[in-house]
Protein backbone atom coordinates (compact mmCIF):
# COMPACT_ATOMS: atom_id res chain seq x y z
CA UNK A 1 0.00 0.00 0.00
CA UNK A 2 1.41 3.39 -0.99
CA UNK A 3 2.06 5.79 1.86
CA UNK A 4 0.18 9.12 1.61
CA UNK A 5 3.44 11.08 1.54
CA UNK A 6 5.51 12.33 -1.36
CA UNK A 7 7.96 10.09 -3.18
CA UNK A 8 10.71 12.57 -2.30
CA UNK A 9 10.08 12.24 1.42
CA UNK A 10 9.77 8.46 1.14
CA UNK A 11 13.21 8.41 -0.46
CA UNK A 12 14.57 10.73 2.22
CA UNK A 13 13.17 8.55 4.99
CA UNK A 14 14.57 5.47 3.29
CA UNK A 15 18.04 7.01 3.25
CA UNK A 16 17.79 7.48 7.02
CA UNK A 17 15.96 4.27 7.89
CA UNK A 18 18.65 2.92 10.25
CA UNK A 19 18.77 6.21 12.13
CA UNK A 20 14.99 6.57 12.34
CA UNK A 21 14.58 2.99 13.52
CA UNK A 22 17.11 3.41 16.32
CA UNK A 23 15.98 6.83 17.49
CA UNK A 24 12.28 5.94 17.48
CA UNK A 25 12.02 2.23 18.33
CA UNK A 26 14.68 1.26 20.89
CA UNK A 27 14.85 1.24 24.70
CA UNK A 28 17.19 4.25 24.56
CA UNK A 29 14.43 6.39 23.04
CA UNK A 30 12.31 5.62 26.10
CA UNK A 31 15.04 6.30 28.67
CA UNK A 32 16.68 9.55 27.53
CA UNK A 33 17.45 11.58 30.61
CA UNK A 34 17.33 8.60 32.99
CA UNK A 35 20.23 9.18 35.43
CA UNK A 36 20.69 5.42 35.87
CA UNK A 37 21.89 4.90 32.29
CA UNK A 38 25.26 5.64 30.68
CA UNK A 39 24.21 7.59 27.60
CA UNK A 40 26.79 7.76 24.79
CA UNK A 41 24.32 7.91 21.89
CA UNK A 42 24.04 11.54 20.81
CA UNK A 43 26.13 14.69 21.14
CA UNK A 44 23.81 15.99 23.82
CA UNK A 45 24.97 17.82 26.96
CA UNK A 46 24.97 15.68 30.09
CA UNK A 47 26.08 18.50 32.39
CA UNK A 48 24.93 22.07 32.98
CA UNK A 49 25.75 24.56 30.19
CA UNK A 50 28.60 27.05 30.24
CA UNK A 51 27.52 29.84 32.63
CA UNK A 52 28.81 32.52 30.24
CA UNK A 53 26.50 31.13 27.53
CA UNK A 54 23.50 31.59 29.80
CA UNK A 55 24.61 35.13 30.64
CA UNK A 56 25.08 36.00 26.95
CA UNK A 57 21.55 34.80 26.11
CA UNK A 58 20.09 36.59 29.12
CA UNK A 59 21.77 39.86 28.12
CA UNK A 60 20.71 39.49 24.48
CA UNK A 61 17.09 38.99 25.53
CA UNK A 62 16.84 42.51 26.94
CA UNK A 63 15.39 44.67 24.14
CA UNK A 64 17.25 47.80 23.12
CA UNK A 65 14.79 49.06 20.49
CA UNK A 66 11.26 48.26 19.21
CA UNK A 67 12.66 46.02 16.45
CA UNK A 68 14.61 43.79 18.86
CA UNK A 69 12.27 40.84 18.27
CA UNK A 70 11.21 41.64 14.69
CA UNK A 71 11.48 39.21 11.79
CA UNK A 72 14.96 37.71 12.08
CA UNK A 73 16.85 38.04 8.85
CA UNK A 74 20.65 38.20 8.96
CA UNK A 75 21.48 41.00 11.38
CA UNK A 76 24.44 43.25 10.46
CA UNK A 77 26.11 42.71 13.84
CA UNK A 78 25.86 38.93 13.45
CA UNK A 79 27.23 39.02 9.90
CA UNK A 80 30.13 41.17 11.04
CA UNK A 81 30.97 38.79 13.90
CA UNK A 82 30.97 35.63 11.78
CA UNK A 83 32.86 37.24 8.89
CA UNK A 84 35.56 38.46 11.26
CA UNK A 85 35.82 35.01 12.83
CA UNK A 86 36.10 33.14 9.54
CA UNK A 87 38.55 35.70 8.17
CA UNK A 88 40.79 35.30 11.22
CA UNK A 89 40.67 31.50 11.09
CA UNK A 90 41.40 31.10 7.37
CA UNK A 91 43.30 34.22 6.30
CA UNK A 92 40.76 34.55 3.47
CA UNK A 93 39.19 38.04 3.13
CA UNK A 94 35.60 37.12 3.99
CA UNK A 95 33.33 40.14 4.36
CA UNK A 96 29.74 40.47 5.48
CA UNK A 97 28.69 40.22 1.82
CA UNK A 98 30.02 36.64 1.77
CA UNK A 99 28.19 35.43 4.88
CA UNK A 100 24.74 34.33 5.91
CA UNK A 101 23.73 33.21 9.37
CA UNK A 102 21.79 29.97 9.55
CA UNK A 103 19.99 27.67 11.94
CA UNK A 104 23.21 25.78 12.60
CA UNK A 105 24.81 23.41 10.12
CA UNK A 106 21.44 21.74 9.59
CA UNK A 107 19.94 24.91 8.17
CA UNK A 108 23.07 25.80 6.27
CA UNK A 109 23.21 22.46 4.50
CA UNK A 110 19.48 22.54 3.72
CA UNK A 111 19.67 25.91 1.98
CA UNK A 112 22.86 24.90 0.14
CA UNK A 113 21.37 21.69 -1.21
CA UNK A 114 18.25 23.50 -2.36
CA UNK A 115 20.27 26.30 -3.95
CA UNK A 116 22.83 24.18 -5.78
CA UNK A 117 21.08 21.06 -7.03
CA UNK A 118 18.39 20.33 -9.58
CA UNK A 119 16.51 17.01 -9.69
CA UNK A 120 18.92 14.38 -10.96
CA UNK A 121 22.00 16.26 -9.83
CA UNK A 122 24.33 14.37 -7.52
CA UNK A 123 25.80 15.47 -4.21
CA UNK A 124 28.52 13.17 -2.92
CA UNK A 125 29.67 12.67 0.64
CA UNK A 126 32.38 10.73 2.46
CA UNK A 127 31.29 7.63 4.35
CA UNK A 128 31.04 6.91 7.25
CA UNK A 129 29.09 10.17 7.39
CA UNK A 130 26.96 12.32 9.61
CA UNK A 131 23.74 10.37 9.44
CA UNK A 132 21.56 13.12 7.91
CA UNK A 133 23.50 13.85 4.71
CA UNK A 134 21.84 11.27 2.45
CA UNK A 135 18.32 12.00 3.67
CA UNK A 136 18.73 15.77 3.34
CA UNK A 137 20.17 15.44 -0.17
CA UNK A 138 17.26 13.23 -1.20
CA UNK A 139 14.78 15.65 0.37
CA UNK A 140 16.24 18.41 -1.81
CA UNK A 141 15.46 16.32 -4.90
CA UNK A 142 19.10 15.45 -5.61
CA UNK A 143 20.81 12.07 -5.63
CA UNK A 144 23.11 11.20 -2.71
CA UNK A 145 26.35 9.48 -3.74
CA UNK A 146 28.30 7.60 -1.10
CA UNK A 147 32.13 7.59 -1.19
CA UNK A 148 33.31 4.87 1.22
CA UNK A 149 36.56 5.39 3.11
CA UNK A 150 38.75 2.59 4.41
CA UNK A 151 39.04 1.62 8.08
CA UNK A 152 40.58 1.90 10.54
CA UNK A 153 41.70 5.52 9.95
CA UNK A 154 39.21 6.54 7.26
CA UNK A 155 41.74 8.79 5.51
CA UNK A 156 40.53 11.11 2.75
CA UNK A 157 40.69 8.91 -0.38
CA UNK A 158 41.15 11.41 -3.20
CA UNK A 159 41.17 8.66 -5.83
CA UNK A 160 37.78 7.43 -4.58
CA UNK A 161 36.43 10.98 -4.81
CA UNK A 162 37.69 11.29 -8.38
CA UNK A 163 36.09 7.98 -9.33
CA UNK A 164 32.73 9.07 -7.88
CA UNK A 165 32.45 12.29 -9.88
CA UNK A 166 30.15 12.20 -12.91
CA UNK A 167 28.79 14.90 -15.24
CA UNK A 168 25.85 15.21 -12.80
CA UNK A 169 28.02 15.88 -9.73
CA UNK A 170 27.15 19.26 -8.25
CA UNK A 171 28.99 19.17 -4.93
CA UNK A 172 31.15 17.09 -2.60
CA UNK A 173 30.67 17.31 1.18
CA UNK A 174 33.86 17.09 3.23
CA UNK A 175 33.33 16.98 6.99
CA UNK A 176 36.52 17.81 8.87
CA UNK A 177 37.10 17.13 11.71
CA UNK A 178 35.00 14.16 10.76
CA UNK A 179 31.96 12.85 12.57
CA UNK A 180 32.15 9.92 13.29
CA UNK A 181 35.80 9.00 12.63
CA UNK A 182 37.47 11.96 14.34
CA UNK A 183 39.90 12.43 11.42
CA UNK A 184 41.22 15.89 10.59
CA UNK A 185 42.22 16.09 6.94
CA UNK A 186 45.70 17.44 6.25
CA UNK A 187 46.65 20.39 4.00
CA UNK A 188 48.23 17.91 1.57
CA UNK A 189 45.04 15.84 1.35
CA UNK A 190 42.98 19.00 0.80
CA UNK A 191 45.31 20.28 -1.94
CA UNK A 192 45.08 16.96 -3.79
CA UNK A 193 41.31 17.04 -3.42
CA UNK A 194 41.21 20.58 -4.79
CA UNK A 195 43.17 19.50 -7.87
CA UNK A 196 40.67 16.69 -8.53
CA UNK A 197 37.69 19.02 -8.15
CA UNK A 198 39.23 21.71 -10.37
CA UNK A 199 39.92 19.16 -13.09
CA UNK A 200 36.38 17.74 -12.83
CA UNK A 201 34.88 21.23 -12.95
CA UNK A 202 36.69 21.95 -16.20
CA UNK A 203 35.65 18.62 -17.65
CA UNK A 204 32.00 19.08 -16.66
CA UNK A 205 31.81 22.70 -17.80
CA UNK A 206 30.44 23.86 -14.45
CA UNK A 207 31.85 24.00 -10.91
CA UNK A 208 31.94 20.97 -8.68
CA UNK A 209 31.42 22.77 -5.39
CA UNK A 210 33.05 21.76 -2.15
CA UNK A 211 30.84 21.98 0.93
CA UNK A 212 33.16 22.12 3.93
CA UNK A 213 31.19 20.98 6.98
CA UNK A 214 33.40 22.38 9.74
CA UNK A 215 31.03 21.89 12.65
CA UNK A 216 33.86 20.60 14.88
CA UNK A 217 36.70 22.83 13.69
CA UNK A 218 37.37 24.15 17.20
CA UNK A 219 37.30 20.73 18.86
CA UNK A 220 40.77 19.40 18.09
CA UNK A 221 43.16 17.47 20.33
CA UNK A 222 46.86 17.08 21.09
CA UNK A 223 47.81 20.55 19.88
CA UNK A 224 46.80 19.82 16.30
CA UNK A 225 46.04 22.59 13.79
CA UNK A 226 42.83 22.57 11.77
CA UNK A 227 42.99 23.58 8.10
CA UNK A 228 39.84 24.70 6.32
CA UNK A 229 39.22 23.18 2.87
CA UNK A 230 38.45 26.75 1.75
CA UNK A 231 42.18 27.52 1.85
CA UNK A 232 42.74 24.99 -0.94
CA UNK A 233 39.74 25.50 -3.25
CA UNK A 234 37.89 28.66 -4.21
CA UNK A 235 34.54 27.03 -5.03
CA UNK A 236 33.99 26.22 -1.36
CA UNK A 237 31.11 26.90 1.00
CA UNK A 238 32.13 26.80 4.66
CA UNK A 239 29.36 25.54 6.95
CA UNK A 240 29.67 26.01 10.70
CA UNK A 241 27.53 25.69 13.82
CA UNK A 242 28.16 27.02 17.30
CA UNK A 243 26.17 24.16 18.83
CA UNK A 244 29.15 21.80 19.03
CA UNK A 245 31.77 24.15 20.48
CA UNK A 246 29.26 25.41 23.04
CA UNK A 247 27.55 22.02 23.47
CA UNK A 248 24.15 23.66 23.02
CA UNK A 249 22.72 21.73 20.04
CA UNK A 250 19.17 22.89 20.74
CA UNK A 251 20.11 26.57 20.31
CA UNK A 252 20.73 26.54 16.60
CA UNK A 253 22.93 29.24 15.11
CA UNK A 254 25.75 28.99 12.59
CA UNK A 255 26.68 30.29 9.19
CA UNK A 256 27.52 29.62 5.57
CA UNK A 257 30.53 31.44 4.16
CA UNK A 258 30.77 31.84 0.38
CA UNK A 259 34.41 31.93 -0.71
CA UNK A 260 35.23 35.51 -1.79
CA UNK A 261 37.00 34.27 -4.93
CA UNK A 262 34.07 32.15 -6.08
CA UNK A 263 32.65 33.36 -9.39
CA UNK A 264 29.41 35.28 -8.76
CA UNK A 265 29.97 35.05 -5.00
CA UNK A 266 27.58 37.88 -4.20
CA UNK A 267 24.83 36.41 -6.38
CA UNK A 268 25.33 33.05 -4.71
CA UNK A 269 24.99 34.60 -1.29
CA UNK A 270 21.78 36.33 -2.39
CA UNK A 271 20.46 33.00 -3.66
CA UNK A 272 21.11 31.45 -0.25
CA UNK A 273 19.10 34.26 1.34
CA UNK A 274 16.19 33.49 -0.99
CA UNK A 275 16.41 29.80 -0.14
CA UNK A 276 16.27 30.63 3.56
CA UNK A 277 13.01 32.48 3.01
CA UNK A 278 11.20 29.96 0.81
CA UNK A 279 12.29 26.89 2.79
CA UNK A 280 10.52 28.09 5.91
CA UNK A 281 12.34 31.20 7.08
CA UNK A 282 15.52 29.39 8.09
CA UNK A 283 17.11 32.29 9.96
CA UNK A 284 18.29 31.88 13.56
CA UNK A 285 16.19 33.75 16.08
CA UNK A 286 17.16 37.30 16.88
CA UNK A 287 18.27 36.63 20.45
CA UNK A 288 20.93 34.21 19.23
CA UNK A 289 21.98 36.69 16.56
CA UNK A 290 22.24 39.49 19.12
CA UNK A 291 24.38 37.22 21.31
CA UNK A 292 26.70 35.83 18.67
CA UNK A 293 29.49 38.32 19.27
CA UNK A 294 29.73 37.10 22.88
CA UNK A 295 29.26 33.44 21.92
CA UNK A 296 32.25 33.64 19.57
CA UNK A 297 34.66 33.72 22.51
CA UNK A 298 33.15 30.76 24.39
CA UNK A 299 33.91 27.05 24.31
CA UNK A 300 33.46 23.90 26.32
CA UNK A 301 36.59 22.69 28.11
CA UNK A 302 38.56 21.01 25.31
CA UNK A 303 41.29 19.81 27.70
CA UNK A 304 38.66 18.04 29.80
CA UNK A 305 37.14 16.54 26.66
CA UNK A 306 40.59 15.27 25.64
CA UNK A 307 40.98 13.74 29.10
CA UNK A 308 37.67 11.89 28.63
CA UNK A 309 38.82 10.72 25.21
CA UNK A 310 42.06 9.36 26.68
CA UNK A 311 40.31 7.61 29.56
CA UNK A 312 37.72 6.00 27.31
CA UNK A 313 40.22 4.90 24.66
CA UNK A 314 42.48 3.40 27.32
CA UNK A 315 39.63 1.64 29.07
CA UNK A 316 38.12 0.16 25.90
CA UNK A 317 41.49 -1.03 24.60
CA UNK A 318 42.20 -2.75 27.91
CA UNK A 319 38.91 -4.61 27.51
CA UNK A 320 39.98 -5.77 24.04
CA UNK A 321 38.05 -3.44 21.74
CA UNK A 322 39.79 -2.03 18.67
CA UNK A 323 39.60 1.72 18.04
CA UNK A 324 41.57 4.72 16.83
CA UNK A 325 42.12 7.72 19.06
CA UNK A 326 40.24 10.59 17.35
CA UNK A 327 42.08 13.75 16.36
CA UNK A 328 39.01 15.93 16.89
CA UNK A 329 35.21 15.98 17.52
CA UNK A 330 33.71 14.34 20.58
CA UNK A 331 33.18 10.82 19.22
CA UNK A 332 34.88 7.44 19.32
CA UNK A 333 34.33 4.77 16.65
CA UNK A 334 35.22 1.34 18.05
CA UNK A 335 34.98 -1.87 16.07
CA UNK A 336 32.42 -4.28 17.48
CA UNK A 337 33.79 -7.67 18.60
CA UNK A 338 31.25 -9.43 16.34
CA UNK A 339 30.16 -8.81 12.76
CA UNK A 340 26.68 -7.88 13.96
CA UNK A 341 27.35 -4.61 15.78
CA UNK A 342 23.64 -4.15 16.54
CA UNK A 343 23.74 -7.35 18.60
CA UNK A 344 26.66 -5.96 20.58
CA UNK A 345 24.83 -2.66 21.04
CA UNK A 346 21.91 -4.64 22.46
CA UNK A 347 24.24 -6.44 24.88
CA UNK A 348 25.43 -3.06 26.10
CA UNK A 349 21.87 -1.75 26.40
CA UNK A 350 20.99 -4.69 28.64
CA UNK A 351 23.66 -3.31 30.97
CA UNK A 352 22.30 0.26 30.80
CA UNK A 353 25.08 1.38 28.45
CA UNK A 354 23.71 2.99 25.32
CA UNK A 355 25.75 3.66 22.16
CA UNK A 356 24.93 4.36 18.51
CA UNK A 357 25.07 1.33 16.17
CA UNK A 358 27.34 1.68 13.15
CA UNK A 359 24.46 0.99 10.78
CA UNK A 360 23.24 4.56 11.40
CA UNK A 361 26.52 5.90 9.96
CA UNK A 362 26.73 3.37 7.10
CA UNK A 363 29.30 1.28 8.98
CA UNK A 364 27.98 -2.08 10.16
CA UNK A 365 30.46 -3.75 12.46
CA UNK A 366 31.27 -0.54 14.37
CA UNK A 367 29.53 1.64 16.92
CA UNK A 368 29.82 5.29 17.93
CA UNK A 369 30.38 6.72 21.39
CA UNK A 370 29.73 10.35 22.31
CA UNK A 371 32.23 11.81 24.77
CA UNK A 372 29.72 14.39 25.93
CA UNK A 373 28.90 11.85 28.64
CA UNK A 374 30.03 12.69 32.16
CA UNK A 375 33.17 11.33 33.82
CA UNK A 376 30.92 9.33 36.12
CA UNK A 377 29.13 7.75 33.17
CA UNK A 378 32.46 6.79 31.63
CA UNK A 379 33.65 5.07 34.80
CA UNK A 380 30.30 3.35 35.41
CA UNK A 381 30.16 2.14 31.81
CA UNK A 382 33.49 0.33 31.61
CA UNK A 383 32.40 -2.77 33.58
CA UNK A 384 29.36 -2.95 31.29
CA UNK A 385 31.57 -2.77 28.19
CA UNK A 386 33.78 -5.50 29.66
CA UNK A 387 30.85 -7.79 30.46
CA UNK A 388 29.27 -7.30 27.02
CA UNK A 389 32.62 -7.94 25.32
CA UNK A 390 33.10 -11.14 27.31
CA UNK A 391 29.64 -12.38 26.39
CA UNK A 392 30.04 -11.46 22.71
CA UNK A 393 33.37 -13.26 22.40
CA UNK A 394 32.59 -16.32 24.54
C-alpha positions in Angstrom: 0.0 0.0 0.0 1.4 3.4 -1.0 2.1 5.8 1.9 0.2 9.1 1.6 3.4 11.1 1.5 5.5 12.3 -1.4 8.0 10.1 -3.2 10.7 12.6 -2.3 10.1 12.2 1.4 9.8 8.5 1.1 13.2 8.4 -0.5 14.6 10.7 2.2 13.2 8.5 5.0 14.6 5.5 3.3 18.0 7.0 3.3 17.8 7.5 7.0 16.0 4.3 7.9 18.6 2.9 10.2 18.8 6.2 12.1 15.0 6.6 12.3 14.6 3.0 13.5 17.1 3.4 16.3 16.0 6.8 17.5 12.3 5.9 17.5 12.0 2.2 18.3 14.7 1.3 20.9 14.9 1.2 24.7 17.2 4.2 24.6 14.4 6.4 23.0 12.3 5.6 26.1 15.0 6.3 28.7 16.7 9.5 27.5 17.5 11.6 30.6 17.3 8.6 33.0 20.2 9.2 35.4 20.7 5.4 35.9 21.9 4.9 32.3 25.3 5.6 30.7 24.2 7.6 27.6 26.8 7.8 24.8 24.3 7.9 21.9 24.0 11.5 20.8 26.1 14.7 21.1 23.8 16.0 23.8 25.0 17.8 27.0 25.0 15.7 30.1 26.1 18.5 32.4 24.9 22.1 33.0 25.8 24.6 30.2 28.6 27.1 30.2 27.5 29.8 32.6 28.8 32.5 30.2 26.5 31.1 27.5 23.5 31.6 29.8 24.6 35.1 30.6 25.1 36.0 27.0 21.6 34.8 26.1 20.1 36.6 29.1 21.8 39.9 28.1 20.7 39.5 24.5 17.1 39.0 25.5 16.8 42.5 26.9 15.4 44.7 24.1 17.2 47.8 23.1 14.8 49.1 20.5 11.3 48.3 19.2 12.7 46.0 16.4 14.6 43.8 18.9 12.3 40.8 18.3 11.2 41.6 14.7 11.5 39.2 11.8 15.0 37.7 12.1 16.9 38.0 8.8 20.6 38.2 9.0 21.5 41.0 11.4 24.4 43.3 10.5 26.1 42.7 13.8 25.9 38.9 13.4 27.2 39.0 9.9 30.1 41.2 11.0 31.0 38.8 13.9 31.0 35.6 11.8 32.9 37.2 8.9 35.6 38.5 11.3 35.8 35.0 12.8 36.1 33.1 9.5 38.6 35.7 8.2 40.8 35.3 11.2 40.7 31.5 11.1 41.4 31.1 7.4 43.3 34.2 6.3 40.8 34.5 3.5 39.2 38.0 3.1 35.6 37.1 4.0 33.3 40.1 4.4 29.7 40.5 5.5 28.7 40.2 1.8 30.0 36.6 1.8 28.2 35.4 4.9 24.7 34.3 5.9 23.7 33.2 9.4 21.8 30.0 9.5 20.0 27.7 11.9 23.2 25.8 12.6 24.8 23.4 10.1 21.4 21.7 9.6 19.9 24.9 8.2 23.1 25.8 6.3 23.2 22.5 4.5 19.5 22.5 3.7 19.7 25.9 2.0 22.9 24.9 0.1 21.4 21.7 -1.2 18.2 23.5 -2.4 20.3 26.3 -4.0 22.8 24.2 -5.8 21.1 21.1 -7.0 18.4 20.3 -9.6 16.5 17.0 -9.7 18.9 14.4 -11.0 22.0 16.3 -9.8 24.3 14.4 -7.5 25.8 15.5 -4.2 28.5 13.2 -2.9 29.7 12.7 0.6 32.4 10.7 2.5 31.3 7.6 4.4 31.0 6.9 7.3 29.1 10.2 7.4 27.0 12.3 9.6 23.7 10.4 9.4 21.6 13.1 7.9 23.5 13.8 4.7 21.8 11.3 2.4 18.3 12.0 3.7 18.7 15.8 3.3 20.2 15.4 -0.2 17.3 13.2 -1.2 14.8 15.7 0.4 16.2 18.4 -1.8 15.5 16.3 -4.9 19.1 15.5 -5.6 20.8 12.1 -5.6 23.1 11.2 -2.7 26.3 9.5 -3.7 28.3 7.6 -1.1 32.1 7.6 -1.2 33.3 4.9 1.2 36.6 5.4 3.1 38.7 2.6 4.4 39.0 1.6 8.1 40.6 1.9 10.5 41.7 5.5 10.0 39.2 6.5 7.3 41.7 8.8 5.5 40.5 11.1 2.7 40.7 8.9 -0.4 41.2 11.4 -3.2 41.2 8.7 -5.8 37.8 7.4 -4.6 36.4 11.0 -4.8 37.7 11.3 -8.4 36.1 8.0 -9.3 32.7 9.1 -7.9 32.5 12.3 -9.9 30.1 12.2 -12.9 28.8 14.9 -15.2 25.8 15.2 -12.8 28.0 15.9 -9.7 27.2 19.3 -8.2 29.0 19.2 -4.9 31.2 17.1 -2.6 30.7 17.3 1.2 33.9 17.1 3.2 33.3 17.0 7.0 36.5 17.8 8.9 37.1 17.1 11.7 35.0 14.2 10.8 32.0 12.9 12.6 32.1 9.9 13.3 35.8 9.0 12.6 37.5 12.0 14.3 39.9 12.4 11.4 41.2 15.9 10.6 42.2 16.1 6.9 45.7 17.4 6.3 46.6 20.4 4.0 48.2 17.9 1.6 45.0 15.8 1.4 43.0 19.0 0.8 45.3 20.3 -1.9 45.1 17.0 -3.8 41.3 17.0 -3.4 41.2 20.6 -4.8 43.2 19.5 -7.9 40.7 16.7 -8.5 37.7 19.0 -8.1 39.2 21.7 -10.4 39.9 19.2 -13.1 36.4 17.7 -12.8 34.9 21.2 -12.9 36.7 22.0 -16.2 35.6 18.6 -17.7 32.0 19.1 -16.7 31.8 22.7 -17.8 30.4 23.9 -14.4 31.8 24.0 -10.9 31.9 21.0 -8.7 31.4 22.8 -5.4 33.1 21.8 -2.1 30.8 22.0 0.9 33.2 22.1 3.9 31.2 21.0 7.0 33.4 22.4 9.7 31.0 21.9 12.7 33.9 20.6 14.9 36.7 22.8 13.7 37.4 24.2 17.2 37.3 20.7 18.9 40.8 19.4 18.1 43.2 17.5 20.3 46.9 17.1 21.1 47.8 20.6 19.9 46.8 19.8 16.3 46.0 22.6 13.8 42.8 22.6 11.8 43.0 23.6 8.1 39.8 24.7 6.3 39.2 23.2 2.9 38.4 26.7 1.7 42.2 27.5 1.9 42.7 25.0 -0.9 39.7 25.5 -3.3 37.9 28.7 -4.2 34.5 27.0 -5.0 34.0 26.2 -1.4 31.1 26.9 1.0 32.1 26.8 4.7 29.4 25.5 6.9 29.7 26.0 10.7 27.5 25.7 13.8 28.2 27.0 17.3 26.2 24.2 18.8 29.2 21.8 19.0 31.8 24.1 20.5 29.3 25.4 23.0 27.5 22.0 23.5 24.1 23.7 23.0 22.7 21.7 20.0 19.2 22.9 20.7 20.1 26.6 20.3 20.7 26.5 16.6 22.9 29.2 15.1 25.7 29.0 12.6 26.7 30.3 9.2 27.5 29.6 5.6 30.5 31.4 4.2 30.8 31.8 0.4 34.4 31.9 -0.7 35.2 35.5 -1.8 37.0 34.3 -4.9 34.1 32.1 -6.1 32.6 33.4 -9.4 29.4 35.3 -8.8 30.0 35.0 -5.0 27.6 37.9 -4.2 24.8 36.4 -6.4 25.3 33.1 -4.7 25.0 34.6 -1.3 21.8 36.3 -2.4 20.5 33.0 -3.7 21.1 31.5 -0.3 19.1 34.3 1.3 16.2 33.5 -1.0 16.4 29.8 -0.1 16.3 30.6 3.6 13.0 32.5 3.0 11.2 30.0 0.8 12.3 26.9 2.8 10.5 28.1 5.9 12.3 31.2 7.1 15.5 29.4 8.1 17.1 32.3 10.0 18.3 31.9 13.6 16.2 33.7 16.1 17.2 37.3 16.9 18.3 36.6 20.4 20.9 34.2 19.2 22.0 36.7 16.6 22.2 39.5 19.1 24.4 37.2 21.3 26.7 35.8 18.7 29.5 38.3 19.3 29.7 37.1 22.9 29.3 33.4 21.9 32.3 33.6 19.6 34.7 33.7 22.5 33.2 30.8 24.4 33.9 27.1 24.3 33.5 23.9 26.3 36.6 22.7 28.1 38.6 21.0 25.3 41.3 19.8 27.7 38.7 18.0 29.8 37.1 16.5 26.7 40.6 15.3 25.6 41.0 13.7 29.1 37.7 11.9 28.6 38.8 10.7 25.2 42.1 9.4 26.7 40.3 7.6 29.6 37.7 6.0 27.3 40.2 4.9 24.7 42.5 3.4 27.3 39.6 1.6 29.1 38.1 0.2 25.9 41.5 -1.0 24.6 42.2 -2.7 27.9 38.9 -4.6 27.5 40.0 -5.8 24.0 38.0 -3.4 21.7 39.8 -2.0 18.7 39.6 1.7 18.0 41.6 4.7 16.8 42.1 7.7 19.1 40.2 10.6 17.4 42.1 13.7 16.4 39.0 15.9 16.9 35.2 16.0 17.5 33.7 14.3 20.6 33.2 10.8 19.2 34.9 7.4 19.3 34.3 4.8 16.7 35.2 1.3 18.0 35.0 -1.9 16.1 32.4 -4.3 17.5 33.8 -7.7 18.6 31.3 -9.4 16.3 30.2 -8.8 12.8 26.7 -7.9 14.0 27.3 -4.6 15.8 23.6 -4.1 16.5 23.7 -7.4 18.6 26.7 -6.0 20.6 24.8 -2.7 21.0 21.9 -4.6 22.5 24.2 -6.4 24.9 25.4 -3.1 26.1 21.9 -1.8 26.4 21.0 -4.7 28.6 23.7 -3.3 31.0 22.3 0.3 30.8 25.1 1.4 28.4 23.7 3.0 25.3 25.7 3.7 22.2 24.9 4.4 18.5 25.1 1.3 16.2 27.3 1.7 13.2 24.5 1.0 10.8 23.2 4.6 11.4 26.5 5.9 10.0 26.7 3.4 7.1 29.3 1.3 9.0 28.0 -2.1 10.2 30.5 -3.7 12.5 31.3 -0.5 14.4 29.5 1.6 16.9 29.8 5.3 17.9 30.4 6.7 21.4 29.7 10.3 22.3 32.2 11.8 24.8 29.7 14.4 25.9 28.9 11.8 28.6 30.0 12.7 32.2 33.2 11.3 33.8 30.9 9.3 36.1 29.1 7.8 33.2 32.5 6.8 31.6 33.7 5.1 34.8 30.3 3.3 35.4 30.2 2.1 31.8 33.5 0.3 31.6 32.4 -2.8 33.6 29.4 -2.9 31.3 31.6 -2.8 28.2 33.8 -5.5 29.7 30.8 -7.8 30.5 29.3 -7.3 27.0 32.6 -7.9 25.3 33.1 -11.1 27.3 29.6 -12.4 26.4 30.0 -11.5 22.7 33.4 -13.3 22.4 32.6 -16.3 24.5 
